[in-house]
């Protein structure tokens, strides 16, 4: 064999080996890029899913706590045989029923064991007493377990045999001081909650909620939920082992759960497997309900590596043809451009866009190779920018979801809590800081509007009042929908005269601007009652809100559509 064919054969062998090495290196770089950005995307996604799952639960928990603090309910629970107290308590129950998203409630009394309930269709009107709890019955053990554990709030997914329903129950202890009078709360229809929250992520994602033992509390497949876990004295049946095939993956998820509690991190990630598919699991702890939110992202669907393999294969083939065609100019025409290309790939692998600025090469195989690389690198960078944009959009949506009431577009309770804490800290830490005040507004006869005109008009009335509030306050002030038909206004740089004046102006504005029904129909007359107070140096958020609540109660008691201003010490109310 002549030297030329041998040299060509030797060169071809070297080229093939080099091409394989380059292909493998580029593939590894692509995998590292995918892993890095997929983890960041998963962290934002699990926080978004956590907020989306937590928002409806927190709303119902807040209403249930308020329900449990009702004086009418407490008085009756201490004297359940008093018919007058019972009638007033049932009227209070029914008013709260309309505020819950499921339009249902339950009240279980510790003294008598009586269980009261009514549902969204008002099926048990006049017969709210459904049955009597029995500690010997397994289906009633949840009540006595909640009483025994003395947890103020507990979530429990459980089928009610007597009522024939399966719900996510929110159990709140009914207390008077240190005495436990019973358990009170509401339920969220399980299927509706799953359809709304857990089956809204698309086919490439799945979300579930588990407790500290790994028992599945909420999942898109109801057959994998560990029902009535509060009353299960033994090990849970439906756990992460039912979902993940590999025991090592289960241990990895549990170690992530322990890490979140120990470090206080908002989210952590792990790679797990379901069958032959690889998933990226994002785990977040929800301290408000003592559960963990797990989001599983299908790694291959979100960021398929196969899209890079074709490009890399083309690069290898082009490299081989180019080197064989120009073997006589190997050093000048091939090796030097390859060295430059290798450095550029390393720069792109490190996220440096300067790797795209390669020197101009003649229009032959090496030139096409460089062009393919630049296309691949541009695609990688474009994908990275797209991921960053999605992360930003998810973050903005999460911030809005956490702090904004979707109906009125005012702050929600959490957002206003942050405003109150910030203003109170500023007022107490800065000696020259001006005072501020709050106005607690409550819509009069809101239940009557819902009953006569429907909940759609009730929601329209709340939005209408929110717009009137925004028109009356300054841009430096803040307004929030505090819950149900209640609003809270925070006034900066405020004195008693301005507080009283704005409270009266808000009441007058609502009274003078009825809600139009449209289609030339009559409008709905509206009115609100206002309770206000100024912040004092020794105030806490709780004492400040309690004083405003007491002022609101006095305004309601005085006949509604009125204003009461309460100072730090009992004083004459201002109209």
Secondary structure, DSSP 8 states (H G I E B T S, - for coil): --HHHHHHHHHHHHHHHHHHHHHHHHHHHHHHHHHHHHHHHHHHHHHHHHHHHHHHHHHHHHHHHHHHT-HHHHHHHHSTT-HHHHHHHHHHHHHHHTTSTTS-EEEEETTT-EEEEE-TT-TTTT--EEEE--TTSGGGHHHHHHHHHT-SEEEEEEEETTTTEEEEEEEEEEEETTEEEEEEEEEEEHHHHIIIIIT-S-TTEEEEEE-TT-BEEEESSGGG--TTGGG--S--SSBGGGT-S-HHHHHHHHHHHHHHHHH--S-EEEEEEETTEEEEEEEEEETTTTEEEEEEEEHHHHS-THHHHHHHHHHHHHHHHHHHHTGGGIIIIIIHHHHHHHHHHHHHHTT-GGGG------SSHHHHHHHHHHHHHHHHHHHHHHHHHHHHHHHHHHHHHHHB-TTT-SB-HHHHHHHHHHHHHHHHH-TT----EEEEEEETTHHHHHHHH-HHHHHHHHHHHHHHHHHHS-TTSEEEEEETTEEEEEESS--HHHHHHHHHHHHHHHHHS-B--STT---B---EEEEEEE--TT--HHHHHHHHHHHHHHHHHTTSS-EEE--SS------
